[in-house]
Amino acid sequence: MIVTFAEIDGFKNLSGISFAPDEKYNIIVGQNAQGKTNLLEAMWILSGCRSFRGSKEKDYICLGGSKMSSRIKIRDSVREQKISFEMTRSSTSPKSLSLNGVRQRGTKALFDVFKCIAFTPDDVDIVKGSPERRRSFIDMASSQLNPVFVTHITKNNGIMNQRNALLKEIMQGNANAAILDVWDRQAAHEGAIISYMRNEYVSKINEICGRLYHTISGGAERLELEYRSNVYKPADFENPCDERAFEQYYNKLRENSEYDIRTGSTHSGVNRDEILIKINGVSAREFGSQGQIKSAALVMKLAQAEIFMKKNKDAPVVFLDDVMGELDESRQRFVFEIIRDMQVFMTTCNESALLPEIKGKILRISGGRITEETENVSSSGK
């Protein structure tokens, strides 16, 4: 999969951006706060995923501006498609998403069309951040393999919102506790499916992460990922996800229902799961050095790309936001070997810090505008 054309205007500080990317490497060069990451983000949101920077949609439009637009053309092994996202500040219909000229009600259709993987400095939070951060990573990566997973995640989130609202009503004496059973049955169905899908993906990524981390550490260390379900034991996943699994999940919810009512929130299920990340058998989050945490996060993202490549005919588009220039030459070469067959967009303040074999298009950006495009020149200027 490759992006063949991009046009962005009014997204944060970007103005009048229009270019045809190189099919291999696109190096976006500029000083800090000039729009490098904004350019990646403006394309990323067309994948149907939330901003990798955590930006809210209301912040997409530049300060003092009235509208924004982001459009790309992508080509996969089958055909070329067009995706566009437009927003205005004052309108009865402020947001418009379209795929091949057909307006979309939500982002679900985009998620199955434009597949991309972003590497950012904040990826270390996958390792050292909250359990929610790790769950989100696994859920998004799993959904790229099977977009149906998005539906289950969305349903579960809705059910949990309703269940928690009902728990507060029951706690305050404004609702009957018997009503809770209706939501518990639905939560058990969706939660069981999510648990099994998470377990399957963690099993896949654990194998690849172990191999990649062994290489990047020079064989001195081992990385392990383990899915810790709030409901199921590891042996339970040897059984199918069927009525027995649904009932087990349901019983867990019922066991804790009195405590949930007293506190007004749900304490069982997939929203309490953890993905353990261990280096040499101990928690990377608690005991890992800064270098180990960075390496672990990097190989998890690389493993995500490798899993996607094995499942699909088309490689994902890769966004590297100030990542390569922060790595030493051996780690850059390690990353380069894995992404060399993918289309890559990378940002940097200094292209001379990149490997000389990374050749493609250089886009210099200043004040939110592309000031220069250079074709087929090595990033070192040679």
C-alpha positions, 0 to 999 in steps of 0.5 A: 500500500502506498500514498500517491498524493496528499493535499492538506490545508488548515490542519493546525499550522499547515497551509497549502500542502500538496505533494506526490510522495515517493513510493519508498522514503519521504524525509520531512525536514524542519526545525521544531514547531514548523509542522513536521508532525502535523503533516504525519498526523493529518494523513494518519487521521484518514486511517480511521484511528484517533490521533496518535498524539491524542489531539481532539478533533476540535483542535484540528482546525488552526487557531483563528481558522474556520476550516481544515481539509486533509485528502489523500489517494492511496493505491494497494494491490487492487485499486486506487482509492481517495479519502478526505476529511473536512471540518468547519467551525460553524456549520450544521454539519461540521465534519465530513468524511468521504471514501471515493466520493461517498460520504461516510457516517463514521470512521469504520470504513476507513479503518479497513482501507488505509493501513498505517503504523506510527512510531513516535517518541511517546511509544515508550508509554506502551511499556512504562505507561498505564495498563490502558495504554497497553490495552489500546495498543493491542486492540488497535493492532488486532483491529488492523488484522481483523476490523470486526474487532473494532465493532466488539470494542465499540459495543463493549465500551457502550455497554460499560458506559451503560452499566456504570451509569446504572450502577450509580443509579442503583447505588443512589437507590434510583434503580432496581439491581435486577436490571443489571443482569441485562447489561451483564449478559451483553458484557459477557458476550462482547468481553469474552470475544475481546479477551480471546482476540487479545490473547491470540494477538499477544501470543503472536506478537510475543514470539516476534518481539522475543526474536527481534529483541534478542537481535537488538540486544545482541543476544544478551536479553530476552523480552516476553509479553504475557496477556493477564486476563481479569477473567480467564486463566491462561489454560482457559484459552485452550478452550473455544470462545463459546457459551461456556466462556460467556458464562464464565465471564458473566459469573465473574461480573456477578461475583463482583456486582455488590462491590460494583454497586457500592463503588458505582463502577465495574471492577471485572472484565476486559477493562481491567486486563493487563499486558505484562512486558518482561525483560529477563523475567522482570517487569520492564515497567518497574525495573527496565532502564530507559534504553531497555524501555525504548528498545522494547517499545520499538520492537513491539511496533516493528513486530506489529508491522511484521504481523501485518505483513504476514497477514496481508498482501499489502504492506502498511504505510509507516510514519516515523516521527523523530525516531530514526535520528534518535537511534544509533547507527546499528539500531537504525539499520535494524529498523531499516531492514524491517521497513525497507519494503514499505512506504515510509514518511519520517520526520527529522530536524537533521537529515544527515543523522539518517542512514545514507542509504535512505533515499527518496524525496526530501520535503523541507517544511517551515511555518506549516508550508513545504518550502522545497521538494528534492527528488532522489537524493540521499538523506546525507546530501550525497 
